[in-house]
């Protein structure tokens, strides 16, 4: 059996191959068989129809007397297909709405195929388990990103772009903002926090007493970005994803991370929620910077019974800690 990486590569190659195939005539299907390695009686195919919709077909030893949808949620549907007369097997078919990019469909396909090859029970049960797990991981938020979360994400992706330009694609591993870590980017003892706003002024919100605390024996930098909602703006999620992919980052990983943050698949292709950038400043977070940290309290901890601390800071009083363009680039290069 192929490794997870080999399986994913085979899926990507098959998707690219079938994407290049001529559109089938009405009522016909074209398929690309996935290379799964020496795995016995397992078979997986990618199918394209006359509408160029791609679906995943998995061979099942269990017979199906009629076509029946057994799993459906968030634009994904799994169906059993009727066995042909005299056939000793049937097919389980997984389809995704057009809101799913090819990269997300590849991610979904990989999760299903791995469970298909390694799970226990019938194919239908294994597909259900894989879909449940993938949906719980990537499709928990049905409402998508609100305005604040979207602008924050845009700020992080703009910073990831600048990091990639300075350090290369490996810096993707430093991005932690989508996981809810206390700093948006972290590499060893270097941390970078990004605050993006669409409102006037230099006031930003801080979450918790440790967000502006530097790593132990390390340094912390805060980047302030001012964005403006612009209907025809050039900065939007699809554009940034394509730009980052062009710089060598895995688009599939990026899209998975953004879904973990709470985005809906359709938002990854939405160019209407666009921005323009008007300001960007890096600040050295050290003595003299406005902040609350555990050292601000007796015993270096929040008072008993206090939790969920949120507060705002005014960056206008930290102008002396603003970094030059050259110093800002040096900060980014520390993440190499």
N, C-alpha and C positions, 0 to 999 in steps of 0.2 A: 504493500500500500504506500502511496506517496505521502510525503510529509505535508504539513499544513501549508507551508510556503509553496511546495511543488503543486499542490492541489489548486491553490489560488492562482498560480501562474498559468496552469492549464485552463482554468476558467476564463481568465483574462484573454488568453490566446484564442479560445473558442468564441468568446463574445466578439472579439475583433474580426475573426474570420467570418462569422455568420452575419455581422453587420455589413461586411463587404459583399455578401451574396446578393444576387438579383432578387427582387421582390417576387414571391411566389404568385402564381396565377390564382384567381378567385377560388376559394375552397381548398387550396392545396397548402401543404406545409413543407418546409425545408428544415433539416436537422443537422446538428453538429454533435457528434458523440464525444463525450468527455473522456479523456485518458485518465483512468483511475489507478492504473497499475494492476498487478495480479491480485484481484479481489474476488475471485470466484464468480458467482452468478449475479453480481451487482451490475447495473447498467444505468447510466445517467446521460441524458441528452438535453441540449439546448435547441429549442424549436422556434422558428420564426414563421409568422403567418402573413397573409396578404396585406395586413395593416402594419407590418413590420414590428408587431408586438412579440417580444421574446418571453418564452416560458421555460421552466425547468421540468423535465419529465424523468421520473424515477421508476424503474422496473420493480414491480411488486409481485411476490409469489402468491399473494392472496387474490382470489377472483372477485370481481365486482359485477353485480348483476345490473346495475344502472349507474348513470352519471350522477354523482352526488357531491355537493360542496360540504366539507367537514370542518373547515377552519377559515374564518374570514374576519379581518380587522385591519383598520388603518391603511387601506389600499392594497392589502395582500389577500390572496384567495388560494386555497388548496382544495383540489377536487380529485375524486377517484373516477377513472374512466372505465366504461364497460369493456369487458374482455371480448376479444374477437372469438367467434365460434370455433371451438376446438383448441383455443389457446390455453396454455397452462399458467398464464400470468396476466396481470392487468397493469395499469399505469397510475401513478400519483402525479398530478400536475400542479405546479405552483406558479401563479401569475402575480405580477405586481403592476399597479397603475402606472401611467406614463409620468407621474410626478416623481417616480424613482429613477435616478440617474443610472447609467450603466455601471458606474462604480459602486453604488449602493446595491444594485442587483447582484453584482459580483460578490459583495460582502455577504448578502443574504444567501446566495447560492452556496458559498463556501461553508457557511454554518450548517446548512441543511445537508450537504453532501458528507461533511465530516460525521454528523450524527447518523446519517444513513449507513455509513461504512462501519462505524464503531458502536452504535447504540444497540440496545436489545429490543426484541419484540418485532411486530410487523412494521412494514414501511410506513403505513398510515400513522401509527403511534409515534414512530421516530420523527416523522415530519412535524407532527403536532408539538412534540417536545422541543424541537429545534426552533420552530416559529414562536413558541411561548418564550423561550430564552432570549431570542433575538429581539423580540418586541419589548420585553421587559428591560432590556439593556438600552435600546435605541429609540423606542417609541412610547415612552412613559408619559410624556407631556402632550396632551391632546390639543392644548391651546397655542403652542408655539411660543415664540419670543416676543415679549412686550417691548416697547420702545426703548426702555432703559437697558434691558439685556442685549438688545440688538446693537445699540451704539457701543456698549461695552465690548461685545464680541468683535465689532468692526475695529475698535481700537487695538484689541489683542492681535487680530490678523494683520493689521498694518504694521504692528511691531514685529510680528513673526516674519513678515516680508523683509523688513529692514535687517533683522537678525540673519535671515537666510542669505541675503546679499553679502553680509560681512563674514558669515561663518560657514555657509553651506547648508545643505539639507539636513545634516545631522542635528541641527539645533531644534528640530521638531520635538525631540525628546525632552527639551527644556520647558516646553509649554505645559503648564499645569492648571491654567485658569479654568478650563472646562471641567476639571475634576473637583473644583471647589477648594483647592489648596489655598493656604493663606497668601501666597505670592503667585502671580500669574506666570512668571518664568523663574526657573531655578536651575543653576548648574554649579554643583559643588557649593562653595561658600558665597557665590554671587546670586543675588535675587533682584528681580525687576518687577515692579508693580505698575500696572497701566490704569489710568483713570481718564475715560473719555466722557465728554459732556456735550450736549446740544443747547445748553442754556448760557446766558451771559455771565460774566464774572469768572473768578478763579476759585470758586468754592467747590469742593468735591466731597463725596461721602466716603467714610471709612467704616469698615465692618470689623468689629472686635478689637481687643487690646493688643493683638499680636500682628496685625496686618502691616503696621509700620515699624515692626521690630525686625532688625537685621538678623540674618542667620548667625549662629554662634561663630565667633571669630571671622565673620564675613562682612559683606557690604550690601546695602540696599539702595536702589535707585527708583525714583518714581517718575513715570512719564505722564505728562498731561497733554491730552489731545482735545482740541475743540473741533467739533463737527457741526455741520449744518444740514438739516433735512433738505434735500434738493431733488425734486421729482425727476429731473433729467441728469442727476449727478453721475459721475463716473465711478464712484466708490459704492459697491454693493456686494453682497455675498457671492453670487455666481462669478463676478469679475475677479474678486480676490482669490477665490478657489482656483480659477483657471490660471491666474498669475502665479500663485504659489506652486501649482503643479508644473508650470513652465520653468520654475526655478529648481525643480527636482524633487519636491515633496510629494508624498503619496496622497493623491486626491481621495482615495478610499479612506485612508486613516483620518484625513482632515474632515471628511463628511461624517464619519463615525463619531469623531470627537464632538462635532457641532450638534449632532443628534443627542449625544449624552448630555449636552448642556441644556437641551430642552427644545431645540428647533424641530419643526415638522419637515418632512421630506420636500414638500412643495416650496418651502422657504429657501432651500438651497438653489432654486432656479428662479427666484423672484427678483427681478431687476427694478421693480417699482419702488421698493423701500431703499432709496439711494441717498448718498451723502456727498458733500464736498468737505475737504479738510482746510481749516483756516489757521490753525496754530498747533505747534508741537514744541514742548519744552521738557527737558530732563532735569530733575532735581536730585541732588545728593541728600539722602536722608541720614542726618546725623544730628549732633547737638545743635540746637537753634532752629531745627525744623519743627513746625507745629504738629504735635502728635501726642497720643496717649499710648503708653506701653505698660507692661506689668511693673516696671520700675517706678511708675507714677503712683503706685499704691503701697501701703504698708504691707510688708511681707512679700512684696513683688507678685501680688496676685489680686484679682478683683475682690472687693469686699464680700463677705459671706452673704449669700442670697441674691447677688447681682449676676445677671447673665445676659447674653444677647446684646452686648454693648454696640451701639452705633452712634457715630458723631460726624460732624463736618469740620473741615479745616479750610482756612483761607490762604491760598498759595501766594497771595500778594505780599505777605510778610516774610516769604522765603526767597525773595528775589536774589539775595546774595548767595544762595545755594544753587541757583540755576547754572547748568553746565553749558559750556561752549559747544559748538558743533563738533569740534575735534575731540573734546573730552567725551561727548556723547557717543561718538563712534568707538572710542576706546572701551567704553562700558559694554557696547554691543560685542566687541571682539573678545571680551572676557568669556563669552559663552561658547567660544570655539572649542 
